[in-house]
Amino acid sequence: MRKHNDHYQPFLSRHSLNAIVFFSRFLIVVCLFAAGCDTKREHTLSGRTMGTTYTVKVVTGYFGSVSGLPEKIDRRLEQINRSMSPYLKDSEISRFNRFQEVGVEFPISKDFLCVMQQAARLHALSEGAWDGTVNPLVDLWGFGRTGRADRRPPPEKIAALLGDIGFPKIEIRDAGALIKHYAAVSLDLSSIAKGYGVDQVADEVREAGFSDFLVEIGGEVYAAGARPDGRPWRVGINRPKTDARFDDVYKVIALKDQAFATSGDYRSFFVEDGVRYSHIIDPRTGYPVRAGVVSVSIMADNCTLADGLATAVMVMGVEKGLALINRLDHVEGLIVTELADGSLKDHFSEGIHLQTSSP
């Protein structure tokens, strides 16, 4: 009789191992679906545009794909950048600024036209507090692309430049053209172009079939649907203090199908004779605003409006700014002022949802 070997070890055939691997994967799939057929995952896309960074978070089913979407986003942002970047010599806006013909049509793209139409609305709503022609004054004060200053410019230089400022000096033709009524007038749409970029990327993501996503360009945001856990997207507002870290959260906003933008004067400024001068210039006076407002956050249906309105309210101040926010449909806002003792005071509209935890 044959005796069993005490050292005998059972083994599995290759076919048996393959079967076990297949069965294990099958069990994983079964477990995922048992946990709910709507099991979600988040895809993060990122890159650079408009002199800053962008991030897009897209929620899909567990096995969902965002294949092809990054390329579509980059192409769309490149189109917008080539239209409205003041840093590109051959962009539409740069060519328009060099254009000196008065009363002659300057043809523009659909993107440029859309932003100019929104700009005209912002200028009217804010009674001139937002003005896309203010950039020569920003440069004069040393906050533009021509170099950094640390002192007030002479009053006569400010007065001389005020004659070049004024959005109504440009006529907008709905057929797709601009007309200068003053040769020296120029445009810088940076305060709404990022918001427009956010809106256009959101459209690309939505057209690709996704309903839950978040788009962010340089701090301006549009949030659609919900996060993978079903909760609203949350966006942090930076503490509006000169010594605050970029990750120092002051308030958190819950967003769903809304845009969000913040403007502040606590990062770019200089101090002369004990007075702080910020980069937010009132186009009607030629001087930096001094209304005590250090931060404005706006929630709206689209980011182009939210972006521009945040800048406008910085110029308008608390009373007029809140009055404007409160009379606009689907718009909410938080205005933060700094008191004489350095403490912060909030002024917010109804319907704004604030949290105190980190996002």
C-alpha positions in Angstrom: 0.0 0.0 0.0 1.3 3.5 -1.0 1.9 5.7 2.0 1.0 9.5 2.0 4.0 11.8 2.2 3.9 13.7 5.4 5.5 16.7 3.6 3.0 16.7 0.7 1.7 20.3 -0.1 -1.5 20.7 -2.2 -1.2 23.0 -5.2 -3.5 24.8 -7.6 -3.4 24.6 -11.3 -3.0 27.7 -13.5 -6.7 27.3 -14.5 -7.7 27.2 -10.8 -5.7 30.4 -10.1 -7.3 32.2 -13.0 -10.7 31.2 -11.8 -10.0 32.5 -8.3 -8.8 35.8 -9.7 -11.8 36.2 -11.9 -14.2 35.3 -9.0 -12.5 37.8 -6.7 -13.0 40.6 -9.3 -16.5 39.5 -9.7 -17.1 39.7 -6.0 -15.6 43.3 -6.0 -18.1 44.3 -8.7 -21.0 42.6 -6.8 -20.0 44.4 -3.6 -19.8 47.8 -5.3 -23.3 47.3 -6.8 -24.6 45.9 -3.5 -23.4 49.2 -1.9 -25.5 51.0 -4.4 -25.6 51.2 -8.2 -24.8 55.0 -7.9 -21.4 54.5 -6.4 -19.4 57.6 -7.5 -15.9 58.6 -8.0 -14.2 62.0 -8.6 -11.8 62.8 -11.4 -9.5 65.8 -11.1 -8.2 67.7 -14.2 -5.9 70.6 -13.9 -3.6 72.9 -15.9 -2.6 76.5 -16.5 -4.5 79.3 -18.2 -4.9 83.1 -18.1 -1.7 83.5 -16.1 -3.0 81.2 -13.3 -4.1 77.6 -12.7 -7.4 75.8 -13.3 -8.9 72.7 -11.6 -12.0 70.8 -12.8 -13.5 68.0 -10.6 -15.9 65.7 -12.4 -18.1 63.1 -10.6 -18.9 59.9 -12.5 -20.1 56.4 -11.8 -17.3 54.2 -10.4 -16.4 52.9 -13.9 -17.0 56.2 -15.6 -14.5 57.9 -17.8 -13.6 61.5 -18.7 -11.6 60.5 -21.8 -11.3 63.4 -24.2 -12.5 66.1 -21.8 -9.1 67.5 -20.8 -8.3 68.2 -24.5 -11.7 69.9 -25.0 -11.2 72.1 -21.9 -7.7 73.2 -23.0 -8.8 74.0 -26.5 -11.7 76.2 -25.2 -9.5 78.0 -22.7 -6.9 78.7 -25.4 -9.6 80.2 -27.6 -10.7 82.6 -24.8 -7.1 83.4 -23.9 -6.3 84.4 -27.5 -9.3 86.6 -27.5 -9.0 88.5 -24.3 -5.4 88.1 -22.9 -3.8 91.6 -22.5 -0.4 89.7 -22.3 -0.6 88.3 -25.9 0.4 90.9 -28.5 -1.8 89.3 -31.2 -4.9 88.7 -29.0 -8.1 90.5 -30.1 -8.0 92.8 -27.1 -4.4 93.8 -27.7 -5.1 94.6 -31.3 -8.2 96.6 -30.3 -6.1 98.6 -27.8 -3.7 99.5 -30.6 -6.5 100.4 -33.0 -6.6 104.2 -33.3 -9.5 104.7 -35.8 -12.4 106.7 -34.3 -15.8 105.8 -35.6 -14.6 102.7 -37.5 -15.9 99.2 -36.7 -13.4 96.7 -35.2 -14.8 93.2 -35.8 -14.7 90.9 -32.8 -15.3 87.2 -32.0 -18.4 85.8 -30.3 -16.5 85.4 -27.1 -15.3 89.0 -27.0 -18.8 90.2 -27.8 -20.4 88.1 -25.0 -17.9 89.5 -22.5 -18.4 93.1 -23.7 -22.2 92.8 -23.4 -21.8 91.5 -19.8 -19.3 94.3 -19.2 -21.8 96.9 -20.4 -24.4 95.5 -18.0 -22.0 95.6 -15.1 -21.0 99.2 -15.9 -24.7 100.2 -15.9 -25.7 98.3 -12.8 -22.8 99.7 -10.8 -23.2 103.3 -12.0 -19.7 103.2 -13.4 -18.0 101.6 -10.4 -16.9 98.8 -12.7 -15.2 100.0 -15.8 -13.2 97.9 -18.2 -11.2 101.0 -19.4 -9.7 101.7 -16.0 -6.4 99.9 -16.6 -4.2 103.0 -17.4 -5.0 104.2 -13.9 -4.1 100.8 -12.5 -0.7 101.0 -14.3 -0.1 104.6 -13.1 -0.6 103.5 -9.5 1.9 100.7 -10.0 -0.5 97.8 -9.8 -0.5 96.8 -13.5 2.0 95.2 -15.9 4.3 98.2 -16.2 6.1 97.8 -12.8 5.5 98.2 -9.1 5.3 101.6 -7.4 5.4 102.4 -3.7 4.1 105.9 -3.7 1.2 108.0 -4.9 1.4 109.4 -8.4 1.2 113.2 -8.8 -2.4 114.4 -8.8 -2.0 116.1 -12.2 -1.0 112.7 -13.8 -4.2 111.2 -12.3 -6.3 114.0 -13.6 -4.8 113.8 -17.1 -5.5 110.0 -17.4 -9.1 110.4 -16.3 -9.9 111.8 -19.7 -8.9 108.4 -21.2 -11.2 106.5 -19.0 -14.9 105.7 -19.7 -16.6 102.6 -20.9 -19.2 104.6 -22.8 -16.4 105.8 -25.1 -16.7 102.3 -26.7 -19.8 101.4 -28.7 -20.8 97.7 -28.9 -22.5 96.5 -32.1 -24.5 93.3 -31.5 -23.6 92.1 -34.9 -20.0 91.6 -33.6 -18.0 94.8 -33.7 -16.6 97.6 -31.4 -16.3 101.2 -32.3 -14.0 103.7 -30.5 -15.4 107.2 -29.9 -12.1 108.2 -28.4 -8.8 107.0 -29.9 -6.8 106.6 -26.6 -9.4 104.4 -24.8 -8.3 100.9 -24.1 -9.7 97.7 -22.5 -8.7 95.2 -19.9 -11.3 92.6 -19.1 -9.3 90.6 -16.6 -11.8 91.2 -13.8 -14.5 89.2 -15.7 -12.5 87.1 -18.3 -11.7 84.4 -15.7 -15.3 84.2 -14.8 -16.2 83.9 -18.4 -13.6 81.1 -18.7 -15.2 79.3 -15.8 -18.7 79.5 -17.4 -17.4 78.2 -20.8 -15.5 75.3 -19.2 -18.7 74.4 -17.3 -20.6 74.4 -20.6 -18.0 72.0 -22.0 -18.3 69.6 -19.1 -22.1 69.8 -19.2 -22.2 69.1 -22.9 -19.9 66.1 -22.4 -22.8 64.6 -20.3 -21.8 65.3 -16.7 -24.1 66.9 -14.2 -22.0 66.9 -11.0 -18.8 68.9 -11.3 -16.8 71.9 -10.0 -14.8 74.3 -12.2 -12.2 76.7 -10.7 -9.9 79.2 -12.5 -7.7 81.4 -10.3 -10.2 81.2 -7.4 -13.4 81.8 -9.4 -15.8 78.9 -9.3 -18.8 77.3 -10.7 -20.3 74.2 -8.9 -22.9 72.0 -10.4 -24.8 69.1 -8.8 -23.1 67.5 -5.8 -19.9 65.8 -4.6 -19.5 62.0 -4.8 -21.0 61.7 -1.3 -24.1 63.6 -2.4 -23.3 66.7 -0.3 -23.0 70.2 -1.8 -19.7 71.5 -3.0 -18.0 73.7 -0.5 -15.7 76.7 -1.2 -13.6 78.5 1.3 -13.2 82.3 1.6 -9.6 83.3 2.5 -9.3 85.3 5.7 -9.0 88.9 4.4 -5.9 89.9 6.4 -2.5 90.9 5.0 -0.7 88.2 7.0 -3.2 85.4 6.2 -2.0 82.2 4.6 -3.6 81.2 1.3 -5.1 78.2 3.1 -6.4 80.3 6.0 -10.2 79.8 5.8 -12.5 82.6 7.0 -15.9 81.3 5.9 -17.1 78.3 3.9 -19.8 78.6 1.2 -22.0 75.7 0.2 -22.7 75.8 -3.5 -25.0 73.9 -5.8 -25.6 75.1 -9.4 -24.1 78.4 -8.6 -21.0 80.5 -9.4 -18.8 82.1 -6.8 -16.1 84.8 -7.0 -14.1 86.9 -4.5 -12.3 90.2 -4.7 -10.1 91.7 -2.0 -7.6 94.5 -1.4 -5.4 92.7 1.2 -2.8 91.2 -1.1 -1.8 94.0 -3.4 -1.2 97.4 -1.8 1.4 99.8 -0.6 1.6 102.1 2.5 2.6 105.7 2.3 2.5 108.1 5.3 0.5 105.5 7.2 -2.2 105.2 4.5 -2.8 101.9 2.7 -3.4 102.2 -1.1 -4.8 99.1 -2.7 -5.0 98.0 -6.3 -8.8 98.5 -6.5 -9.1 101.8 -8.3 -12.3 103.8 -8.5 -12.5 104.7 -12.2 -14.7 107.7 -11.4 -12.0 109.4 -9.2 -8.8 107.8 -10.3 -7.8 106.9 -6.7 -7.8 103.6 -4.8 -11.0 102.9 -2.9 -11.0 103.7 0.8 -14.4 102.5 2.0 -13.0 100.0 4.5 -14.1 97.0 2.4 -11.4 94.3 2.4 -13.2 91.5 0.7 -16.3 90.8 -1.4 -17.7 87.4 -2.3 -20.5 87.0 -4.7 -22.7 84.0 -5.6 -24.7 84.2 -8.9 -26.1 82.1 -11.7 -23.0 82.6 -13.8 -19.3 83.4 -13.0 -18.9 86.2 -15.4 -21.4 88.3 -13.4 -20.1 87.1 -10.1 -16.5 87.9 -11.0 -17.3 91.5 -12.2 -19.8 92.2 -9.5 -17.2 91.3 -6.7 -14.9 94.0 -8.1 -17.8 96.5 -8.6 -19.0 96.1 -5.0 -15.4 96.6 -3.7 -15.6 100.1 -5.3 -19.2 100.8 -4.3 -18.8 100.1 -0.6 -21.1 98.4 1.9 -24.4 100.4 1.6 -24.6 100.8 -2.2 -23.0 97.4 -2.8 -25.6 95.5 -0.6 -28.4 97.5 -2.2 -27.3 96.4 -5.6 -26.9 92.7 -4.5 -30.3 92.6 -2.9 -32.1 93.9 -5.9 -30.6 91.4 -8.3 -32.3 88.0 -8.8 -30.4 84.9 -7.8 -27.4 86.9 -6.5 -26.1 86.8 -2.9 -23.0 88.4 -1.3 -20.8 88.7 1.7 -19.0 92.0 2.2 -16.2 92.1 4.9 -15.0 95.4 6.3 -12.0 96.0 8.6 -12.6 98.2 11.6 -10.2 100.7 13.2 -9.1 98.1 15.8 -8.2 95.6 13.0 -11.2 93.3 13.6 -13.4 92.1 10.8 -17.1 92.8 10.3 -19.5 90.8 8.0 -22.3 92.3 6.0 -24.2 89.7 4.0 -27.4 89.3 2.1 -30.2 86.9 2.8 -30.0 83.4 1.6 -26.2 83.0 1.9 -25.2 79.7 3.5 -22.1 80.0 5.7 -20.2 77.3 7.6 -17.3 77.7 10.0 -15.5 74.4 9.2 -12.8 73.9 6.6 -13.9 72.9 3.1 
